[in-house]
Amino acid sequence: MNSIAPAPAELPAWLPKHAQLYLRHVEDGIPIRELARAEGCAASTILRRVRRIEARRDDPLVDEALERLGRAAGSGAANPSIAPGPTVLQKDTPMTAAFRPSETPANEEQLRRETRRILRRLSEPGALLIVGREMDKAVVLRGTVRTAVLERAVAQAFALKDWIEVAHEGRVTSYKITHAGRAALKRVLEEEAAARGETAASPFAAQHGEFAQETRADAHGQQRRVRANLAESPLAVLARRRDKQGRPFLSADLVAAGERLREDFELAQMGPRVGQNWERFLTGGGGRGQYRPELAMGGGSDTARERVALALRDLGPGLGDMALRCCCFLEGLETAEKRLGWSARSGKIVLRIALQRLKRHYDETYGGASPMIG
């Protein structure tokens, strides 16, 4: 069986896998090779995961969480007042021992309940989570205003799950929300929206979107508030807008023409190359030291590249620039207008004209039929 043995019952279900491996190795004493055999991977992989957690123990919340989880899973869990190790506590130990406000890690229900409330507060501009050694709770501050209070165990769980990171360390430590924390908040909001029947999208797909409430007109001209993804294609946004007669600003065939151009653009791999080009190093020795300009095109389909070039040539300057930016590079209308030096609110009219010309080009060149992919 290639899956790892179940973690100890004392460990909470929300604990990330690499943290479980770390505790099983450090607290339970299970060798790295044994964990690797149970996980079905190389021992070096398990070692990197363990070192990753060990390197994060400079974070006060992460260090506290691992210490308490280790005590909960070890023999000291039966009597939390006894610190791990052979040292026997004296009578004055409770007055001189390190500050420990709680020995109980956060549970799954508590974490689920606090995720939406706290991460929404941390997503506000300038918001920070503040913890101190003598504080039994953590607080969220926006400037000098306290916007939320949470249990220290919940803050420790957030740190272990990479939802918050240290922003400033001193007498008190401040934390800011991470990209992973914002993605987790989007998943929670999407799950709640799906439970209310507002959307059927996958929560993990929704974490890559930017959702907001917008007021739009329906098919009967009535204004209603809807939940929209602000990070989707500009064509999809314009396709939902309607004119004074209630007709869509972009018809379905115009949107299909724009998506067809973007499909050819992606097949041709004409976008900017963001990584190292290894093609010159993977060729034979004869041409390895020579410059080959055709490799700078990014590979992809030559036929698709010809279709894109032919379509943009037919559109000409202006129309071709707008179609390329909005359909292929997925730039918003305001961004495209600013980069092209055009006046505000002129881009959507030019884009509609460009899509009309693009549709006519496809109809005249291919007879209205989609060409074969590639």
Secondary structure, 3 states (H helix, E strand, C coil): CCCCCCCCCCCCCCCCHHHHHHHHHHCCCCCHHHHHHHHCCCHHHHHHHHHHHHHHHHCHHHHHHHHHHHHHHCHHHHCCCCCCCCCCCCCCHHHHCCCCCCCCCCCHHHHHHHHHHHHHHHCCCCEEEEEECCCCEEEEEECCEEEEEEEHHHHHHHHHCCCEEEEEECCEEEEEECHHHHHHHHHHHHHHHHHCCCCCCCHHHHCCCCEEEEEEECCCCCEEEEEEECCCCHHHHHHHCECCCCCECCCHHHHHHHHHHHHHHHHCCCCCCCCCCCCCCCCCHHHCCCCCHHHHHCCCCHHHHHHHHHHHHHHCCCHHHHHHHHHHCCCCHHHHHHHHCCCCCCHHHHHHHHHHHHHHHHHHHHCCCCCCCC
